[in-house]
Structures are given as structure tokens and as C-alpha cells.
Amino acid sequence: MCACVVLMVGMVAAINLAVPMLAASDLHPSASALIWIVDTYVVFFACLVIPGGAAGDRFGRKGVLLAGLALFALGALLSALAPDVPFLLTGRAITGIGAAAVLPNTLAVLLHAVPAERKGVTIATWASMTGIGGVVGNVGGGAVLSGGSWRWLFAAAVPVSLTLVVLVARIAPVSPRHERPLSPLGAVLLVGASVALLLGIVEGPEAGWGSPIVLTGFTGAIVLFALWTYVELKAGDPLLDPRLFRVPALRSACLGMTTIFFGMFALFYVNASFLQYGKGFSVLLTGLGIIPLTVPVILGARRVGKLAQRLGVDAVIALAFVFCGGGLIGLSTSDIATPYPVYAAWLVMTGIGVTLALPTLSAAISGSLPPPQAGVGAGLQATTREFGSALGVAVIGTVLTGRFVATLPSGIRADHDPHTVAQALAAVPGRSPEVISAFVTGASTALRVIGVSVLVLGALVVLQSRLSRETQ
């Protein structure tokens, strides 16, 4: 089950390493297409993870888990063979649907398989796999991509997922089924609303913020989110009851979790390209280069609970956002001449913030709901994490593209109108220092915007948390 989690989460991180390869590939993706290649998997993963858990309850967790692994393998295979961008996006969507079926049911299978006295340790071990998955995705993805093609990343996922199909079929026990409603309309509306929102964000720099596609995206998001809320409020047993967000502690914890992953995966998206374009790292070194971020998570996660007891939950959450936002702003000061140890120090600072936030916010989400709704809490955590990841990639990719284009020399802009580094380098190969300089400037601006956003949203989270405690 832990290997399944590592594979699903690792794919979220690994794809960022392939962005420079994809940009220079024969698919010739636009800047917005690159963001969609990263985000399509995450959007379907985020929006369908709660229905995936409900499907496991109703049709059998082992069966849904096996189906999810098979879909993941199919989507990865289609992605590896993709002749064009729409085909690749289809493969990524199928892979995301598979991941949504896998992730919640791994925990459900585990909790059914272990005795009551081991459930606490089991949940902690399962949760730690999400962090380890990020490390494996970066290091393993870098190793696979060092072979020279982005297609290898998806091809490598196929035998791994099929091996897990065999192991799950042989090892995992069959658990009882429950008549839990699936609410397919609610799931479709949530996916549609999320895609519409990201469409407006991602297409803005290239199509123009007042263009029909961008306005349609934002308008569609408002309408679909409203329809989703209406449908879920009317449902007798909704998958995700919007009324839950009336609980201030839950609302602030979900916003906090979304914000942390917003910052972390925005960093992953830019870090991969910055280290390859700006520092000249190989794709393997780039995968290894993010490891300082994970060191605090590995070494300090177990101590956060005691720190929260000593300082208070609000103080720990405040420190988390200060470290995370401050680390991102520190990273925004990096340029081509910045020594890697300095860059790594800012990564460690960001990692300290992530370490302080994840267990504290996870406990806050779980503690805000009664025990019978523990499954909803787990689904909420997965949804907020993946949605924050998708939103972070969309926002930082949008800011990066806009600033990169604006910083390019006017001659390059007027003659070639490139929106990615690969397009600019292909158009004017003799002016690569200017292109790379424009990219580094764009990356710095984007990281600064994300860092400030994390600090502002973090302040809102802490304020909401304090108000919720004062009114109890």
C-alpha cells in the first residue's frame, strides 16, 4: 500500500523535472500547454479522490484499488506514446483518475488489515509516504529522465504500476462493502469548476486577461462551483458537504493546507527549470537538488506535536507560514551567480515551514470533525493538498510566463513572440544568455509573488484559527 502511495504522489513531483524536455520536444507545447501537462493529472486526482474513496466503500476497496492501478498504467502508457499535446493530456487525465481511485483505498485496505492497536502507527506510516513520494519522484524521476527523453518517465511508470497490480491482487485482503452514495453529478461539477478556474488563470498571459476564453473560464468556474454547492446541499448524503466549512477551525485548516501545497508545488515547478536552465544542472542533479527541502520533514516531523503542545497550535502554524513564505522569498533572490549552498539553505528554510505545517494542519482538520466523519477528513486533506498543488503550478507558471516575455529583448519579442525558454532558444540560439537572464528574472518574480501570497494567506489562516478558538 505504501508503494502505491509513493507512485501516485511521486508522479506529481517527477513531471516538473520533465518540463524543459517537454518544452524542447517535437510536441512543441505552448507555455500554457506545459502548465496543463503538469496540472491535468493533479486536477483529476484532487477532485475525484473523495468519490474514489466512496467507490471503494461501495464496490469493494481492493477491486477499486486494482482498477485504479490499471487505469494509472493505461494513462501512463498513452502519455508515453502521445503524438501530440491533446493525446498527452488525455493520458494525464486517465492517470489522474486512476490515482484518485488508488490513494484513498490504500489507507482503507490498511486499516482493515491491521489490528486496532497498530492503527495509529499505520496511519502515521501511510501519511509519511506522501513526503517520501515527493523525494522518490524527484530523485527517481531525475534518474529516469537522464536517459534523454520525457517519454521514459511515463514508460517507466507502466511496469511499476502493473507489478503493484499483481502484488495487490495477491496480498491485499478483501474488506466489507458499504452502501455509500457516489454523487457522480457532484464529482463532474467539481472537476468542471476546477478546470474552468485553472483555464482562466493559465490562458491569461497568452490569450489576454480580457479574452473570451479567459472570461469564459472564470465565469464558468463561478457558475459550476455554485451548481456544485447547490447539488451537494440538496443531496441526502453528499460526498463533501459544503456545510462543513461553516466550522471555522476546519475552514482555516483547509485553507492552510491548500496554501502550503500551493507554495511547495509552485516551487517544484520553477525549481526544476531554474536549476536546469539557470544553473546548468543535469536532470538527475536537479532531482537531487530539491532534497534539502525534505531534510527537515524527515528529521523533524515527529517532534512537531510536542512543539505544538509547548507553544500552542496557532504559534506553530504562524511559524510554519513565516518559514515557508520567507524561504520562498529568499529563493526569489537567487540568480545564475548564486552558489548552490545558499540556494539549498533557502530550501531548508522552506522545508522547516512545511514540516511545521503538515502534521499541525492535518491534526486540525481531523480534530474539527466528529469520529464518524474521519473518512471525510482524510478525503478533505487529499483534496486540499492536490488542489493547492494544481493552483500553485497554474499561478506560478502564469506569472513566470508573463514576466519572462516582458523581460525578453524587444527584438526577440517582436520578431518571434516566444512564450517559453525552448521557443526563444530555438528562434535565436546565438542569444541564449539574454534568454536565460529573462527566464531567471521571471522565475525570481514568480517565486516572490508566491512567497508573499503564502505569507498573506498564512496570516488569514492564523487569524481565522485564533477567532475560532476565542468563540469556542
C-alpha positions as CSV (number, residue, x, y, z in Angstrom):
1,M,0.0,0.0,0.0
2,C,2.9,2.4,0.8
3,A,4.5,1.7,-2.6
4,C,1.2,2.6,-4.3
5,V,1.1,5.9,-2.4
6,V,4.7,6.7,-3.3
7,L,4.0,6.0,-7.0
8,M,0.9,8.2,-7.1
9,V,2.5,11.2,-5.2
10,G,5.9,10.7,-6.9
11,M,4.3,11.3,-10.3
12,V,3.1,14.7,-9.1
13,A,6.6,15.7,-8.3
14,A,8.5,14.0,-11.1
15,I,6.7,15.6,-14.1
16,N,8.1,19.0,-13.1
17,L,11.6,17.7,-14.0
18,A,10.5,16.9,-17.5
19,V,9.2,20.5,-18.3
20,P,12.4,21.6,-20.1
21,M,12.5,18.4,-22.1
22,L,8.8,18.7,-23.0
23,A,9.2,22.4,-24.0
24,A,12.0,21.4,-26.4
25,S,10.2,18.3,-27.7
26,D,8.6,17.5,-31.0
27,L,5.2,18.2,-29.4
28,H,6.1,22.0,-29.4
29,P,3.8,22.8,-26.5
30,S,2.9,26.4,-25.7
31,A,3.6,27.9,-22.2
32,S,0.0,27.2,-21.2
33,A,0.1,23.7,-22.6
34,L,3.2,23.0,-20.4
35,I,1.2,24.0,-17.3
36,W,-1.8,21.8,-18.4
37,I,0.5,18.8,-18.9
38,V,1.6,19.2,-15.2
39,D,-1.8,20.2,-13.8
40,T,-4.3,17.8,-15.6
41,Y,-3.1,14.8,-13.5
42,V,-3.4,16.8,-10.3
43,V,-6.8,18.3,-11.1
44,F,-8.4,14.9,-11.7
45,F,-6.5,13.5,-8.7
46,A,-7.7,16.3,-6.4
47,C,-11.4,16.4,-7.5
48,L,-12.0,12.6,-7.6
49,V,-10.2,11.4,-4.6
50,I,-13.3,11.6,-2.4
51,P,-15.5,9.8,-5.0
52,G,-12.7,7.3,-5.3
53,G,-12.9,6.5,-1.6
54,A,-16.7,6.3,-1.8
55,A,-16.4,3.9,-4.8
56,G,-14.2,1.7,-2.7
57,D,-16.7,1.7,0.1
58,R,-19.5,0.7,-2.2
59,F,-17.9,-1.6,-4.7
60,G,-15.0,-3.0,-2.7
61,R,-11.8,-1.3,-1.8
62,K,-9.5,-3.9,-3.3
63,G,-11.3,-4.0,-6.6
64,V,-11.4,-0.2,-6.9
65,L,-7.7,-0.1,-6.0
66,L,-6.8,-2.6,-8.7
67,A,-8.9,-0.8,-11.2
68,G,-7.2,2.5,-10.3
69,L,-3.7,0.9,-10.7
70,A,-4.8,-0.4,-14.1
71,L,-6.1,3.0,-15.2
72,F,-2.8,4.6,-14.0
73,A,-0.8,2.1,-16.1
74,L,-3.1,2.8,-19.1
75,G,-2.8,6.6,-18.8
76,A,1.0,6.4,-18.4
77,L,1.2,4.2,-21.5
78,L,-0.9,6.7,-23.5
79,S,1.2,9.6,-22.2
80,A,4.5,7.8,-23.2
81,L,3.1,7.2,-26.8
82,A,1.5,10.6,-27.2
83,P,1.9,12.0,-30.7
84,D,0.5,15.5,-29.8
85,V,-0.4,17.6,-26.8
86,P,-4.2,16.7,-26.7
87,F,-3.3,13.0,-26.7
88,L,-0.9,13.5,-23.8
89,L,-3.4,15.5,-21.8
90,T,-5.9,12.6,-22.3
91,G,-3.3,10.2,-20.9
92,R,-2.6,12.5,-18.0
93,A,-6.3,12.8,-17.2
94,I,-6.7,9.0,-17.2
95,T,-3.7,8.7,-14.9
96,G,-5.2,11.2,-12.5
97,I,-8.5,9.3,-12.4
98,G,-6.5,6.1,-11.6
99,A,-4.6,7.9,-8.8
100,A,-7.8,9.1,-7.3
101,A,-9.1,5.6,-7.1
102,V,-5.8,4.3,-5.6
103,L,-4.9,6.8,-2.9
104,P,-7.9,6.7,-0.5
105,N,-8.3,2.9,-0.8
106,T,-4.7,2.2,0.2
107,L,-5.5,3.6,3.6
108,A,-8.9,1.9,3.8
109,V,-7.3,-1.5,2.9
110,L,-4.5,-0.9,5.5
111,L,-7.0,0.0,8.3
112,H,-9.0,-3.2,7.6
113,A,-5.8,-5.3,7.5
114,V,-4.1,-4.3,10.8
115,P,-5.3,-4.8,14.4
116,A,-6.7,-1.9,16.4
117,E,-3.6,-1.3,18.5
118,R,-1.5,-0.8,15.3
119,K,-3.8,1.6,13.5
120,G,-2.2,4.8,14.9
121,V,1.3,3.7,13.7
122,T,-0.2,2.5,10.4
123,I,-1.8,5.9,9.7
124,A,1.4,7.8,10.5
125,T,3.4,5.5,8.3
126,W,0.9,5.9,5.4
127,A,0.9,9.7,5.8
128,S,4.7,9.8,5.7
129,M,4.7,8.2,2.3
130,T,3.3,11.3,0.8
131,G,6.5,13.1,1.8
132,I,8.7,10.2,0.7
133,G,6.8,10.1,-2.6
134,G,7.9,13.6,-3.3
135,V,11.6,12.7,-2.8
136,V,11.3,9.5,-4.8
137,G,9.5,11.4,-7.6
138,N,12.3,13.9,-7.8
139,V,15.3,11.5,-7.5
140,G,13.7,8.6,-9.4
141,G,12.3,10.9,-12.0
142,G,15.7,12.6,-12.5
143,A,17.4,9.2,-12.9
144,V,14.8,8.0,-15.5
145,L,14.8,11.3,-17.4
146,S,18.6,11.3,-17.5
147,G,18.1,8.7,-20.3
148,G,17.3,11.6,-22.5
149,S,13.5,11.6,-23.2
150,W,10.5,12.7,-21.3
151,R,8.6,9.7,-22.6
152,W,10.7,7.4,-20.4
153,L,9.2,8.9,-17.3
154,F,5.7,7.7,-18.3
155,A,7.0,4.4,-19.8
156,A,8.8,3.6,-16.5
157,A,5.5,4.0,-14.6
158,V,3.8,1.3,-16.6
159,P,5.7,-1.8,-15.4
160,V,5.8,-0.4,-11.8
161,S,2.0,0.0,-11.7
162,L,1.4,-3.4,-13.3
163,T,3.8,-5.0,-10.7
164,L,1.7,-3.4,-8.0
165,V,-1.5,-4.8,-9.6
166,V,0.0,-8.3,-9.2
167,L,1.1,-7.7,-5.6
168,V,-2.2,-6.1,-4.5
169,A,-4.1,-8.9,-6.1
170,R,-2.1,-11.5,-4.1
171,I,-1.6,-9.7,-0.8
172,A,-4.4,-7.2,-0.1
173,P,-7.4,-8.6,1.9
174,V,-11.0,-8.1,0.7
175,S,-12.9,-5.7,3.0
176,P,-16.6,-5.4,3.6
177,R,-18.7,-3.1,1.3
178,H,-20.9,-0.3,2.4
179,E,-23.8,1.3,0.6
180,R,-22.3,4.8,0.3
181,P,-23.7,7.0,-2.5
182,L,-21.3,8.2,-5.2
183,S,-22.9,11.5,-6.3
184,P,-21.4,11.4,-9.8
185,L,-23.0,14.8,-10.7
186,G,-21.3,16.4,-7.8
187,A,-17.9,14.9,-8.9
188,V,-18.4,16.1,-12.5
189,L,-19.3,19.6,-11.4
190,L,-16.3,19.8,-9.1
191,V,-13.9,18.7,-11.8
192,G,-15.5,21.1,-14.3
193,A,-15.4,24.1,-11.9
194,S,-11.7,23.4,-11.1
195,V,-10.7,23.0,-14.8
196,A,-12.6,26.3,-15.6
197,L,-10.8,28.2,-12.9
198,L,-7.4,26.9,-13.9
199,L,-8.3,27.7,-17.6
200,G,-8.8,31.3,-16.8
201,I,-5.5,31.5,-14.8
202,V,-3.4,29.6,-17.2
203,E,-4.6,31.1,-20.5
204,G,-4.3,34.7,-19.3
205,P,-0.7,35.5,-20.4
206,E,-1.1,34.2,-23.9
207,A,-4.7,34.9,-24.7
208,G,-5.1,38.1,-22.8
209,W,-6.9,38.6,-19.5
210,G,-9.9,40.1,-21.2
211,S,-10.1,37.5,-23.9
212,P,-13.2,35.3,-24.4
213,I,-11.5,32.1,-23.3
214,V,-10.3,33.6,-20.0
215,L,-13.6,35.4,-19.2
216,T,-15.5,32.2,-20.0
217,G,-13.1,30.2,-17.7
218,F,-13.7,32.5,-14.7
219,T,-17.4,32.8,-15.3
220,G,-17.8,29.0,-15.8
221,A,-15.9,28.4,-12.6
222,I,-18.3,30.7,-10.6
223,V,-21.3,29.1,-12.1
224,L,-20.1,25.5,-11.7
225,F,-18.9,26.0,-8.1
226,A,-22.3,27.5,-7.3
227,L,-24.1,24.5,-9.0
228,W,-21.8,22.0,-7.2
229,T,-22.7,23.7,-3.8
230,Y,-26.4,23.6,-4.7
231,V,-26.3,19.9,-5.7
232,E,-24.3,18.9,-2.6
233,L,-26.6,20.8,-0.3
234,K,-29.6,19.1,-1.7
235,A,-28.1,15.6,-1.6
236,G,-29.3,13.4,1.2
237,D,-25.8,12.1,1.8
238,P,-23.3,14.3,0.0
239,L,-19.7,13.3,-0.7
240,L,-18.4,16.6,0.5
241,D,-21.0,18.6,2.4
242,P,-20.4,22.4,1.9
243,R,-21.9,23.0,5.4
244,L,-18.7,21.5,6.9
245,F,-17.0,24.7,6.0
246,R,-19.2,26.6,8.5
247,V,-16.8,25.2,11.1
248,P,-14.1,28.0,11.5
249,A,-11.3,25.6,12.6
250,L,-11.9,23.3,9.7
251,R,-12.1,26.2,7.2
252,S,-8.8,27.7,8.4
253,A,-7.0,24.3,8.4
254,C,-8.2,23.5,4.9
255,L,-7.1,27.0,3.7
256,G,-3.8,26.4,5.4
257,M,-3.2,23.0,3.8
258,T,-4.1,24.4,0.4
259,T,-1.7,27.3,0.9
260,I,1.3,25.1,1.9
261,F,0.9,22.9,-1.1
262,F,0.3,26.0,-3.3
263,G,3.7,27.2,-2.3
264,M,5.5,23.9,-2.3
265,F,4.4,22.7,-5.8
266,A,4.8,26.2,-7.2
267,L,8.4,25.9,-6.1
268,F,8.8,22.4,-7.6
269,Y,7.6,23.7,-11.0
270,V,10.1,26.6,-11.1
271,N,12.9,24.8,-9.3
272,A,13.2,22.1,-12.0
273,S,13.6,24.7,-14.8
274,F,15.7,27.1,-12.8
275,L,18.4,24.5,-11.9
276,Q,18.5,23.2,-15.4
277,Y,18.3,26.5,-17.4
278,G,19.9,28.9,-14.9
279,K,22.4,26.7,-13.1
280,G,23.2,24.2,-15.9
281,F,22.3,21.2,-13.8
282,S,21.6,17.8,-15.4
283,V,18.1,16.4,-14.9
284,L,19.5,13.9,-12.3
285,L,21.3,16.7,-10.3
286,T,18.1,18.7,-10.5
287,G,16.2,15.9,-8.9
288,L,18.8,15.6,-6.2
289,G,18.9,19.4,-5.8
290,I,15.5,19.6,-4.1
291,I,16.4,17.2,-1.4
292,P,17.4,19.9,1.2
293,L,13.7,20.8,1.3
294,T,12.9,17.4,2.5
295,V,15.6,17.1,5.2
296,P,13.5,19.0,7.9
297,V,10.5,16.9,7.0
298,I,12.4,13.6,7.5
299,L,14.2,14.7,10.7
300,G,11.6,16.9,12.4
301,A,8.1,15.7,11.6
302,R,7.8,13.6,14.8
303,R,8.7,16.5,17.1
304,V,6.1,18.9,15.8
305,G,3.4,17.5,18.0
306,K,5.4,18.2,21.2
307,L,6.3,21.7,19.9
308,A,2.6,22.5,19.4
309,Q,1.8,21.4,22.9
310,R,4.5,23.7,24.2
311,L,4.0,26.8,22.1
312,G,0.3,26.4,21.1
313,V,-1.2,25.4,17.7
314,D,-1.6,29.0,16.5
315,A,2.1,29.8,17.2
316,V,3.3,26.7,15.3
317,I,1.1,27.5,12.3
318,A,2.3,31.1,12.3
319,L,5.9,29.9,12.4
320,A,5.2,27.5,9.6
321,F,4.0,30.2,7.2
322,V,6.8,32.6,8.2
323,F,9.4,29.9,7.4
324,C,7.7,28.8,4.2
325,G,6.9,32.2,2.8
326,G,10.2,33.6,3.9
327,G,12.1,30.7,2.3
328,L,10.3,31.3,-1.0
329,I,11.1,35.0,-0.9
330,G,14.7,34.1,-0.1
331,L,14.8,31.7,-3.1
332,S,13.5,34.6,-5.3
333,T,16.8,36.4,-4.7
334,S,18.7,33.6,-6.4
335,D,20.3,34.2,-9.8
336,I,22.8,32.4,-12.0
337,A,25.7,33.5,-9.8
338,T,24.1,32.3,-6.5
339,P,26.1,29.4,-5.1
340,Y,24.0,26.3,-4.7
341,P,24.7,26.0,-0.9
342,V,23.0,29.4,-0.5
343,Y,20.1,28.2,-2.6
344,A,19.9,25.0,-0.5
345,A,19.8,27.0,2.7
346,W,16.6,28.7,1.5
347,L,15.2,25.3,0.6
348,V,15.9,24.1,4.1
349,M,14.1,27.2,5.5
350,T,11.1,26.5,3.3
351,G,11.2,22.8,4.3
352,I,11.1,23.8,8.0
353,G,7.8,25.7,7.3
354,V,6.4,22.6,5.5
355,T,7.5,20.4,8.4
356,L,5.7,22.6,11.0
357,A,2.6,22.9,8.9
358,L,1.7,19.4,7.7
359,P,1.2,17.5,10.9
360,T,-0.3,20.5,12.7
361,L,-2.9,21.2,9.9
362,S,-3.6,17.5,9.4
363,A,-4.4,17.2,13.1
364,A,-6.6,20.4,13.0
365,I,-8.6,19.0,10.0
366,S,-9.1,15.7,11.8
367,G,-9.9,17.3,15.1
368,S,-12.5,19.5,13.6
369,L,-14.8,16.6,12.6
370,P,-16.5,14.0,14.7
371,P,-15.2,10.4,14.6
372,P,-17.9,9.1,12.2
373,Q,-16.6,11.6,9.6
374,A,-13.0,10.6,9.8
375,G,-13.1,9.4,6.2
376,V,-14.4,12.8,5.1
377,G,-11.4,14.4,6.9
378,A,-9.0,12.1,5.1
379,G,-10.6,13.0,1.8
380,L,-10.5,16.7,2.5
381,Q,-6.8,16.5,3.3
382,A,-6.1,14.8,0.0
383,T,-8.3,17.2,-1.9
384,T,-6.9,20.4,-0.4
385,R,-3.3,19.1,-0.9
386,E,-3.8,18.3,-4.6
387,F,-5.9,21.3,-5.4
388,G,-3.3,23.6,-3.8
389,S,-0.6,21.9,-5.9
390,A,-2.6,22.4,-9.1
391,L,-3.3,26.1,-8.2
392,G,0.3,26.7,-7.3
393,V,1.6,25.4,-10.6
394,A,-1.0,27.4,-12.5
395,V,-0.3,30.7,-10.8
396,I,3.5,30.5,-10.8
397,G,3.5,29.3,-14.4
398,T,1.3,32.2,-15.4
399,V,3.4,34.8,-13.6
400,L,6.6,33.2,-14.9
401,T,5.4,33.3,-18.5
402,G,4.2,36.9,-18.3
403,R,7.4,38.2,-16.7
404,F,9.7,36.1,-19.0
405,V,8.0,37.5,-22.1
406,A,8.1,41.1,-20.8
407,T,11.8,40.8,-19.9
408,L,13.0,39.4,-23.3
409,P,14.8,42.0,-25.5
410,S,12.2,43.8,-27.7
411,G,13.8,42.5,-30.9
412,I,13.2,38.8,-29.9
413,R,9.7,39.6,-28.8
414,A,8.7,41.4,-31.9
415,D,10.3,39.0,-34.4
416,H,9.5,35.6,-32.8
417,D,6.9,36.2,-29.9
418,P,8.2,33.2,-27.8
419,H,6.5,32.2,-24.6
420,T,8.9,29.5,-23.4
421,V,12.6,29.3,-23.0
422,A,12.7,26.5,-25.5
423,Q,10.9,28.6,-28.1
424,A,13.2,31.5,-27.6
425,L,16.4,29.4,-27.7
426,A,15.2,27.7,-30.9
427,A,14.4,31.1,-32.5
428,V,17.6,32.9,-31.5
429,P,20.2,30.3,-30.5
430,G,23.0,32.9,-30.5
431,R,21.4,35.0,-27.8
432,S,20.9,32.3,-25.1
433,P,22.5,34.4,-22.3
434,E,19.7,37.0,-22.8
435,V,17.0,34.4,-22.9
436,I,18.3,32.7,-19.8
437,S,18.6,36.0,-18.0
438,A,15.0,36.8,-18.9
439,F,13.9,33.4,-17.5
440,V,15.8,33.9,-14.2
441,T,14.2,37.3,-13.8
442,G,10.8,35.7,-14.5
443,A,11.4,32.9,-12.0
444,S,12.5,35.4,-9.3
445,T,9.4,37.5,-9.8
446,A,7.2,34.4,-9.8
447,L,8.7,33.0,-6.6
448,R,8.4,36.4,-4.9
449,V,4.7,36.6,-5.8
450,I,4.2,33.0,-4.4
451,G,6.2,33.8,-1.2
452,V,4.2,36.9,-0.5
453,S,0.9,35.1,-1.2
454,V,1.9,32.4,1.3
455,L,2.6,35.0,4.0
456,V,-0.7,36.8,3.3
457,L,-2.8,33.6,3.2
458,G,-1.0,32.3,6.2
459,A,-1.9,35.4,8.2
460,L,-5.6,34.8,7.3
461,V,-5.3,31.2,8.4
462,V,-3.8,32.2,11.8
463,L,-6.4,34.9,12.3
464,Q,-9.3,32.5,11.5
465,S,-7.8,29.9,13.8
466,R,-7.5,32.4,16.7
467,L,-11.0,33.7,16.2
468,S,-12.4,30.1,16.1
469,R,-10.7,29.3,19.4
470,E,-11.9,32.6,21.0
471,T,-15.6,31.8,20.1
472,Q,-15.5,28.2,21.4
